[in-house]
Amino acid sequence: MDDLEALKSIDQAMNNSYDIIVGNKTLEEITDTTDINHLVFIHDISSKHSNDTIDTLLEYFKENEDYEKCLKLSEINNNN
């Protein structure tokens, strides 16, 4: 895997975990629309996400200036 593919996998993992955590998509919806090679997550999908997972996602989306996702994650983080 080259550097560009690794970056794409990280981005896919972040977005997949984000979609699961905020309830945008179910696991079934992600598996139906995602190539098996890109079925990656940053958290264990068989259990509830941790605050560390939220913090990691917040940091990632801040760096990418995706503030809408940051806002949604902050709301979830404040409710936990």
Backbone bond lengths (Angstrom), bond angles and torsions (degrees), N, CA, C in turn:
res aa  C-N    CA-C-N  psi(-1)  N-CA   C-N-CA  omega(-1)  CA-C   N-CA-C  phi
1 M - - - 1.449 - - 1.532 107.79 -
2 D 1.312 115.69 126.56 1.455 118.75 178.55 1.527 110.72 -84.52
3 D 1.334 115.88 175.03 1.469 120.51 -175.44 1.521 112.83 -60.86
4 L 1.325 117.25 -40.05 1.458 120.47 -179.41 1.523 111.15 -64.80
5 E 1.318 116.44 -42.10 1.464 119.97 178.21 1.524 111.13 -65.95
6 A 1.331 116.64 -36.96 1.470 120.59 178.10 1.522 110.15 -63.77
7 L 1.333 117.05 -42.88 1.464 120.87 178.05 1.524 111.46 -63.84
8 K 1.326 116.31 -38.89 1.464 120.03 177.85 1.526 110.79 -65.36
9 S 1.334 116.94 -38.15 1.464 120.57 178.78 1.525 111.35 -66.61
10 I 1.331 116.30 -40.26 1.461 119.98 177.51 1.522 109.91 -63.09
11 D 1.327 116.35 -45.78 1.454 120.69 178.86 1.527 110.97 -60.55
12 Q 1.305 116.58 -43.02 1.471 120.80 179.32 1.519 110.64 -63.80
13 A 1.332 117.35 -42.09 1.465 121.22 179.29 1.523 111.06 -62.81
14 M 1.321 116.17 -43.28 1.466 120.50 179.27 1.531 110.37 -62.54
15 N 1.314 116.62 -47.00 1.465 120.52 -178.69 1.519 112.23 -68.36
16 N 1.324 117.67 -37.94 1.471 120.35 177.25 1.524 110.57 -63.54
17 S 1.333 116.82 -46.63 1.465 119.82 179.18 1.519 110.42 -64.27
18 Y 1.314 117.25 -41.74 1.462 120.88 177.68 1.529 110.32 -57.14
19 D 1.328 116.34 -49.44 1.468 120.29 -178.04 1.528 112.23 -60.33
20 I 1.321 117.33 -38.81 1.464 121.06 178.42 1.528 110.28 -68.04
21 I 1.337 116.69 -48.03 1.466 121.37 -174.22 1.523 112.02 -65.19
22 V 1.327 117.37 -42.82 1.472 118.98 -177.82 1.522 112.25 -85.36
23 G 1.317 117.30 -6.38 1.453 120.79 176.70 1.521 114.56 84.15
24 N 1.324 117.19 17.85 1.466 120.06 177.13 1.526 111.95 -68.01
25 K 1.330 115.59 -35.27 1.459 121.20 -177.70 1.518 109.51 -141.75
26 T 1.313 114.64 154.40 1.464 120.28 171.73 1.519 108.17 -91.68
27 L 1.310 115.88 166.23 1.461 120.17 177.12 1.526 110.01 -59.77
28 E 1.321 116.41 -38.06 1.459 120.64 -179.79 1.533 111.25 -64.24
29 E 1.328 116.11 -40.07 1.465 119.40 178.31 1.524 111.34 -64.85
30 I 1.326 116.36 -38.63 1.464 119.57 178.90 1.524 110.46 -68.27
31 T 1.327 117.34 -43.70 1.465 119.28 -178.89 1.521 112.41 -68.10
32 D 1.336 116.44 -28.88 1.469 119.69 178.66 1.527 112.71 -71.40
33 T 1.335 116.59 -28.05 1.468 120.19 -174.00 1.524 113.85 -111.00
34 T 1.320 117.64 2.33 1.462 120.71 -175.32 1.517 110.77 -120.33
35 D 1.315 114.63 135.18 1.461 121.21 173.81 1.533 108.24 -60.59
36 I 1.306 117.54 139.03 1.469 122.41 -176.64 1.531 111.23 -55.54
37 N 1.319 118.02 -29.88 1.470 121.59 178.78 1.519 112.17 -70.26
38 H 1.321 117.50 -18.00 1.458 121.72 -179.55 1.532 112.44 -111.53
39 L 1.301 116.13 16.17 1.463 121.30 179.45 1.529 108.17 -86.68
40 V 1.322 114.61 77.29 1.459 121.42 -175.89 1.520 109.69 -127.24
41 F 1.331 115.01 151.83 1.459 122.69 -179.67 1.514 107.81 -140.80
42 I 1.334 116.40 159.71 1.466 118.62 175.84 1.517 111.92 -97.39
43 H 1.313 117.05 -2.14 1.457 120.02 178.75 1.525 109.52 -132.07
44 D 1.319 114.52 164.55 1.457 120.91 178.19 1.530 107.48 -75.74
45 I 1.304 116.41 110.01 1.465 120.47 -174.63 1.524 112.91 -73.72
46 S 1.324 117.23 -7.98 1.462 119.44 179.45 1.531 112.06 -87.28
47 S 1.341 116.59 -3.77 1.458 119.45 177.60 1.527 109.79 -137.33
48 K 1.320 115.73 172.39 1.465 121.28 -179.64 1.532 109.20 -66.56
49 H 1.299 116.05 144.45 1.465 120.68 178.82 1.535 110.21 -67.43
50 S 1.322 114.97 155.80 1.464 120.18 179.76 1.531 109.94 -101.26
51 N 1.325 115.40 167.73 1.458 120.02 174.68 1.530 110.74 -63.45
52 D 1.341 116.38 -32.48 1.470 120.10 177.32 1.528 110.86 -62.83
53 T 1.315 116.63 -36.92 1.465 120.48 177.88 1.526 109.99 -64.17
54 I 1.328 116.51 -44.86 1.462 120.37 178.18 1.519 110.01 -60.92
55 D 1.330 116.88 -43.97 1.466 120.87 179.80 1.524 111.57 -61.66
56 T 1.314 116.96 -41.02 1.463 121.35 178.20 1.517 110.84 -63.56
57 L 1.323 116.28 -44.83 1.462 120.25 178.07 1.524 111.60 -64.11
58 L 1.321 117.15 -42.57 1.463 120.77 177.80 1.525 110.90 -58.29
59 E 1.314 116.49 -46.29 1.465 121.02 -179.73 1.535 110.67 -62.59
60 Y 1.320 116.55 -43.72 1.467 120.96 -179.36 1.527 111.30 -62.37
61 F 1.324 116.51 -47.72 1.457 119.15 -176.67 1.530 112.25 -74.51
62 K 1.328 118.01 -26.13 1.471 120.40 171.84 1.519 110.00 -63.96
63 E 1.331 116.12 -46.38 1.466 120.85 179.42 1.525 111.50 -60.55
64 N 1.324 116.06 -31.80 1.464 120.60 -179.99 1.528 112.76 -93.62
65 E 1.330 115.00 6.98 1.467 122.57 177.92 1.534 113.14 55.33
66 D 1.319 115.38 36.26 1.464 121.37 176.30 1.530 107.44 -99.17
67 Y 1.331 114.79 75.33 1.459 121.22 -170.19 1.522 113.45 -71.90
68 E 1.304 117.75 -23.11 1.466 120.03 175.98 1.530 109.86 -63.59
69 K 1.327 116.30 -43.17 1.464 119.88 178.22 1.527 110.19 -68.02
70 C 1.324 116.97 -37.07 1.464 120.69 177.96 1.523 110.77 -60.93
71 L 1.308 116.58 -42.44 1.458 121.01 179.73 1.529 110.86 -61.20
72 K 1.307 115.79 -46.51 1.470 121.02 -179.67 1.546 110.43 -62.48
73 L 1.327 116.23 -43.42 1.461 120.42 179.22 1.533 111.08 -66.34
74 S 1.311 117.18 -38.18 1.464 120.78 177.90 1.526 110.74 -62.54
75 E 1.321 116.67 -40.21 1.460 120.34 177.32 1.522 111.12 -61.84
76 I 1.314 116.97 -42.38 1.467 121.10 178.66 1.524 109.80 -66.34
77 N 1.321 116.22 -42.54 1.471 121.35 -179.01 1.522 110.53 -62.86
78 N 1.326 117.89 -38.47 1.463 121.11 -179.83 1.516 112.68 -72.36
79 N 1.329 117.05 -23.18 1.467 121.00 179.63 1.519 112.58 -85.87
80 N 1.319 117.24 -11.75 1.482 120.55 -179.79 1.495 111.44 -88.73
